[in-house]
Structure formats: C-alpha cells, structure tokens
C-alpha cells in the first residue's frame, strides 16, 4: 500500500514582466511515500487589456499615493479574475497563491515590491491567500529570487537539471545535496531582438539561426564577457544585455545571418558548460519550442532531454507558486538560502486569511 496524504487544492497566479497576461493554474498537491506529486486540473492565460498593460508598465513612475491605490486596484482585479476562473472551472481551492506583478526589485538596496494586494484577493474570493513571496527573503539579506527552485526540487525531482528558457536561460539542480540556481545567459531576449529586425514576432523554430555560419572571433568575445566568470548566485537583466552584450554584436562587422548563428552557438555553449555529468534534463519556457536551440544543446551535452506537455512548459511558474503557497500554509520551508543567499532557509509568503462573514 502506498502511503498517500490527502490532496490540497490550490490556485496559482503569475504575472510575468513581459506583460503578456495573467497565468492562472488550478492544481492538486499530495504526498506519496514522502514525495510530492501534483496534477494540473485547469490552466489559462488572461490577456491584459490595453489599459491594464499600460498601468503596469507605468507603475514604477507613480507617486507613493498612486502606487498604493494601484496595489489595491490590481489586487481587486486579481481577485475578480480568480473568482471568475473558479466559477468557470468549478474548482474549489483551499488557498490562492499570488506572485503579483514585480514593480521594483532591488535586493541590493534592501527592497522588492510585487503589486497586487493579497487582502483584496482574500476579501473578494473568500479564500485564504498567500502573496508577497519575495520580501521576507530580502529582509533576510537574500536576493528574493529565484523562488522556483523549491518547486523544481520537490515536484520535478525525477530530473537532474531543470532548465528554463525564457528571456534568459536559468538553471536549477542539486549539488552535494544543496540546491543551486542561477541565470546562465540571455536567450529569447536575443532571438527576439533579431526576429524584430526581420519584422517577426519571434524566431520560429530557430529558423533564422540555421542560415548563417559561426564567426569564431565574435563567439570568443561573447564567451569572454565578465558575467560568465562570476560564481553563482548570479542573475541577469535587460540592462546588462544593452550595456554589455549588444555593443559586442554591433561592433562586429560580420553579416547578420552569421551574427545570429554565432549567438545561437554562444547560448548553446554556455548552457551545455553547466552540465557536469550524464542525467535527465527538463526544459521549460518559450525557448523549449525553439527546435534549433534544442538540437544544439542536445549535440553539446550528454543528457536525456525532456520537453514536457505544453501546459507545464507554459504554466510551470504559476504551478510552482500554487505549490509554494501550499508549503507556506503548512509552514514548511519553500525558500532555500543556498539559492537566494538569505541567512537561512525559510517559509516565504504572507498569509491573508479568508474574509468570511460570521
């Protein structure tokens, strides 16, 4: 007989910096023989209306009073969208876990801020809500990020490495029983840059990358950038791409197709360098559908690559936040000091109890 704990039903909300919409995931979590299991019951992306996308984009420039007002209004928006999702799916959650939308993230200055009041979500839905996952870690001198590695370790333990190919490529894996996670290099942010030059939204299947030839001088310069010499924990941002990476590309006089092919080579090399041994690699994020990039990684590494079903590729972050909320409600560790650099492991997130009438 398998020892199984009762199922916990949770909804996870995730809004990414790309402003492409709000991801909602309804999931069940349980333990069998001490190992966490999950099932996605429903998942959808609610695209932002133009005015919401604009407000979120402009939020960093608001006055203190305007920002607090938007924090409440966006919390109300999240509550209403979650309530509609519950009604549509007939899913009955015990908790809601909301990442919110990052407006400021400056751990080096001691603060981070994710928009979207947890009080409002709890009040509108009548369901206990966990929000503000990052502030507690920053208060413990951590980076407040990345938080997904706890989900990687506990939900995706069948894999030796979890690689996410978003705007940047980031990785999470166990080393000497210690979870490590960090940004490796830019990824989709570069491919989208070249796609835009070709009047495309993105480089479908990596087709632009297949045309040119590698420029080995350019490749050497890109591989020599200071960031790659740093030890983890480390992270990348758009500012770095604009100030350090793009100038190297622009200085190079080689043909555009050769630049693109060289960038693909660079990204594949930087990713493959991480893998010390054989094992299983899980790839998620939009870059998982870039067949040329996946082929390059496959030829350079000795790993068994798995690209999971679309709902996991597209909704893994929202799923993981539903799980982090589940662990928080149980007061169980969901944030690793080995990943964020905090003083100690802890249970991240602020709990807003359900506001039900007596």
C-alpha positions in Angstrom: 0.0 0.0 0.0 1.3 3.5 -0.9 1.1 5.9 1.9 -0.7 9.0 0.5 -1.6 12.2 2.2 -4.9 14.0 1.4 -4.9 16.3 -1.6 -4.5 20.0 -1.2 -6.3 22.1 -3.8 -4.7 25.5 -4.7 -4.8 28.2 -7.4 -1.5 29.8 -8.5 -1.4 33.3 -10.1 1.6 34.6 -12.1 2.2 37.8 -14.0 5.4 38.0 -15.9 7.5 41.1 -16.7 6.7 40.6 -20.4 3.1 41.8 -19.6 1.6 39.1 -21.9 -1.0 38.3 -19.3 -2.1 36.7 -16.1 -1.5 32.9 -15.8 -4.0 31.0 -13.6 -3.4 27.4 -12.6 -5.7 25.2 -10.6 -3.8 22.3 -9.2 -3.9 19.5 -6.6 -0.8 18.5 -4.5 -0.3 15.4 -2.3 2.5 13.3 -1.0 3.1 9.6 -1.8 5.8 7.9 0.3 7.0 11.3 1.4 7.4 12.6 -2.2 5.3 15.5 -3.5 3.0 14.8 -6.5 0.9 17.2 -8.5 -1.9 17.4 -11.0 -2.9 20.4 -13.1 -6.7 20.5 -13.2 -7.1 23.6 -15.3 -4.9 26.4 -16.7 -5.4 29.5 -18.7 -3.8 32.9 -19.5 -5.9 36.0 -19.2 -4.5 38.6 -21.6 -4.2 42.1 -20.2 -6.5 44.7 -21.7 -4.5 47.6 -23.2 -5.2 49.9 -20.2 -4.0 47.3 -17.6 -0.8 46.6 -19.6 -0.2 50.4 -19.7 -0.8 50.9 -16.0 1.5 48.0 -15.1 4.2 49.4 -17.4 3.9 52.9 -16.0 3.7 51.8 -12.3 7.4 52.4 -11.4 6.9 56.1 -12.2 3.9 56.6 -10.0 3.8 58.7 -6.8 3.7 56.8 -3.5 -0.1 57.5 -3.1 -0.9 56.4 -6.7 1.2 53.2 -6.3 -0.7 52.2 -3.1 -4.0 52.9 -4.9 -2.9 50.7 -7.9 -1.7 48.0 -5.5 -5.3 47.8 -4.1 -6.9 48.0 -7.6 -4.7 45.4 -9.1 -5.4 43.1 -6.1 -9.1 43.6 -6.8 -8.5 42.7 -10.4 -6.6 39.5 -9.4 -9.5 38.6 -7.0 -12.1 39.1 -9.7 -10.2 37.1 -12.3 -9.6 34.3 -9.8 -13.3 34.3 -8.8 -14.4 34.1 -12.5 -11.8 31.2 -13.1 -13.2 29.3 -10.0 -16.7 29.8 -11.4 -15.8 28.6 -14.9 -13.7 25.6 -13.8 -15.9 24.6 -10.8 -12.6 24.1 -8.9 -12.9 24.6 -5.2 -9.5 25.7 -3.8 -8.4 25.8 -0.2 -5.9 28.6 -1.0 -4.8 31.0 -3.6 -1.1 31.9 -4.1 -0.4 35.1 -6.0 3.1 36.1 -7.2 1.8 39.6 -8.1 3.5 41.8 -10.7 7.0 42.9 -10.0 7.4 46.7 -10.0 10.6 47.1 -8.1 13.3 44.5 -7.4 16.4 46.0 -5.7 17.6 43.4 -3.1 21.0 45.2 -3.0 19.1 48.2 -1.6 17.0 46.0 0.7 13.6 46.0 -1.1 11.4 44.4 -3.6 7.8 45.1 -4.5 5.2 42.9 -6.2 1.9 44.7 -7.0 -1.4 43.2 -6.1 -2.9 43.3 -2.6 -3.4 39.8 -1.0 -6.1 41.3 1.3 -8.2 42.2 -1.7 -7.8 38.7 -3.3 -8.9 37.1 0.0 -11.8 39.5 0.5 -13.2 39.1 -3.0 -12.8 35.3 -3.2 -13.4 34.4 0.5 -10.3 32.1 0.2 -7.1 32.2 2.2 -4.5 33.9 0.1 -0.7 33.8 0.2 1.1 36.7 -1.5 4.3 38.8 -1.2 6.7 35.9 -1.6 9.9 37.8 -2.0 10.1 40.5 0.7 10.8 38.1 3.6 13.8 36.7 1.8 15.2 40.2 1.1 14.7 41.0 4.8 17.0 38.0 5.5 19.6 39.5 3.2 18.6 37.2 0.3 18.0 38.1 -3.3 14.3 37.3 -3.1 14.9 35.2 -6.2 14.8 32.7 -7.8 11.9 31.0 -5.9 11.0 28.3 -8.5 13.9 26.0 -7.5 12.0 24.8 -4.4 9.3 23.6 -6.8 12.0 22.1 -9.1 13.5 20.1 -6.2 10.2 18.8 -4.7 7.9 18.5 -7.8 10.3 17.7 -10.5 12.8 15.5 -8.6 12.9 12.9 -11.4 15.2 15.3 -13.3 18.8 16.1 -12.5 18.6 19.6 -14.1 15.7 22.0 -14.7 16.4 24.5 -17.4 14.0 27.3 -18.1 14.4 29.1 -21.5 12.7 32.4 -21.1 14.1 35.9 -21.9 17.2 34.5 -20.1 18.2 30.9 -19.6 18.2 29.8 -16.0 19.0 26.5 -14.3 18.3 24.7 -11.1 20.0 21.4 -9.8 21.2 19.7 -6.7 25.0 19.7 -6.0 26.2 17.9 -2.8 22.6 17.8 -1.5 22.4 21.6 -1.9 20.1 23.3 -4.4 21.8 25.6 -6.8 20.1 28.0 -9.2 21.2 31.0 -11.3 20.9 32.7 -14.7 23.2 31.3 -17.3 23.0 33.7 -20.2 20.5 35.7 -22.3 18.2 33.5 -24.5 14.8 34.6 -26.0 15.6 38.2 -25.4 18.4 37.9 -28.1 16.4 35.8 -30.5 13.5 38.2 -30.3 15.9 41.1 -30.9 17.0 39.5 -34.2 13.4 38.5 -35.1 12.2 42.1 -34.6 15.0 43.2 -37.1 13.4 40.8 -39.6 9.9 42.1 -38.8 9.0 38.9 -37.0 7.5 38.4 -33.5 9.9 35.6 -32.7 12.3 33.3 -34.4 10.0 30.4 -35.2 11.8 27.0 -34.6 15.1 28.9 -34.7 14.9 29.2 -38.5 16.9 32.5 -38.6 19.7 30.8 -36.7 20.1 28.0 -39.3 21.0 30.3 -42.2 24.4 31.7 -41.3 27.9 30.5 -40.3 29.7 30.8 -36.9 32.0 33.8 -36.6 34.6 32.4 -34.2 36.1 35.8 -33.3 32.7 37.1 -32.3 32.0 33.8 -30.4 35.2 34.2 -28.5 34.4 37.8 -27.5 30.9 36.9 -26.3 32.2 33.9 -24.3 34.7 36.2 -22.7 32.2 38.6 -21.1 32.8 39.1 -17.4 29.5 37.7 -16.3 30.5 34.2 -17.3 33.5 34.3 -15.0 31.3 35.1 -11.9 30.4 32.3 -9.5 26.7 31.8 -8.6 24.4 33.0 -7.2 24.1 35.5 -10.1 21.4 36.9 -12.3 20.9 38.9 -15.5 18.7 41.8 -16.6 17.9 43.7 -19.7 20.3 46.5 -18.6 23.2 44.1 -18.9 22.2 43.0 -22.4 22.0 46.6 -23.5 25.2 47.7 -21.9 27.5 44.6 -22.3 26.2 42.2 -24.9 24.7 44.2 -27.7 27.7 46.5 -28.1 29.9 43.5 -28.8 27.4 42.4 -31.5 27.1 45.9 -33.0 30.9 46.3 -33.1 31.3 43.0 -35.2 31.2 43.6 -38.9 30.1 40.1 -39.9 26.9 39.5 -41.9 23.6 39.5 -40.0 22.9 35.8 -40.5 26.4 34.9 -39.2 25.7 37.1 -36.1 22.5 35.2 -35.4 24.1 31.8 -35.9 27.0 32.8 -33.6 24.6 33.9 -30.9 22.8 30.6 -31.1 26.2 28.8 -30.7 27.1 31.1 -27.8 23.8 30.4 -25.9 24.1 26.6 -26.5 27.7 26.5 -25.4 27.1 28.5 -22.2 24.1 26.2 -21.3 26.0 23.0 -22.1 29.0 24.0 -20.0 26.8 23.7 -16.8 26.2 20.0 -17.2 28.9 18.2 -15.3 27.6 14.7 -15.8 25.0 12.5 -17.5 21.4 12.6 -16.4 18.0 13.9 -17.2 17.2 17.5 -18.3 13.8 19.1 -18.1 13.4 22.1 -20.4 10.5 24.6 -20.0 9.8 28.2 -21.0 9.1 29.5 -24.5 12.5 28.5 -25.8 11.6 24.9 -25.4 9.8 25.2 -28.7 12.9 26.6 -30.5 13.9 23.3 -32.2 17.3 24.6 -33.5 18.4 25.7 -30.0 17.3 22.4 -28.5 19.2 20.5 -31.3 22.4 22.5 -30.4 22.0 21.8 -26.7 21.4 18.1 -27.4 24.6 17.7 -29.6 26.8 19.5 -27.0 25.6 17.7 -23.9 25.3 14.1 -22.7 21.8 14.3 -21.3 18.4 12.8 -21.8 16.3 15.9 -22.7 12.6 16.0 -21.8 10.2 18.7 -23.1 7.0 18.2 -21.0 3.4 18.7 -22.2 2.5 22.3 -23.2 0.6 23.1 -20.0 3.8 22.5 -18.0 6.1 24.4 -20.4 3.7 27.4 -20.4 2.3 27.3 -16.8 5.2 25.9 -14.7 5.7 29.1 -12.8 2.1 29.6 -11.8 2.0 25.9 -10.8 5.1 26.3 -8.6 3.6 29.4 -6.9 0.5 27.4 -6.1 2.8 24.8 -4.6 4.9 27.4 -2.7 1.6 28.7 -1.2 0.7 25.2 -0.2 4.0 24.8 1.7 3.6 28.2 3.3 0.2 27.3 4.7 1.9 24.3 6.2 4.7 26.5 7.5 7.2 24.3 5.6 10.4 25.5 4.0 9.8 26.8 0.5 12.8 29.1 0.0 16.4 27.9 0.0 19.3 30.0 1.3 21.6 28.2 -1.0 19.8 29.7 -3.9 18.9 33.2 -2.7 21.8 33.9 -0.4 19.5 34.5 2.6 20.7 34.0 6.2 18.7 30.7 6.4 16.1 28.6 4.7 12.6 29.8 5.5 8.9 29.6 4.5 8.2 32.6 2.3 4.9 34.4 1.7 2.5 36.5 3.7 -0.8 34.7 4.6 -4.1 36.7 4.3 -6.8 34.7 5.9 -10.2 34.3 4.2 -12.6 37.1 5.0 -15.8 35.2 5.5 -18.8 36.7 7.3 -19.8 35.2 10.7 
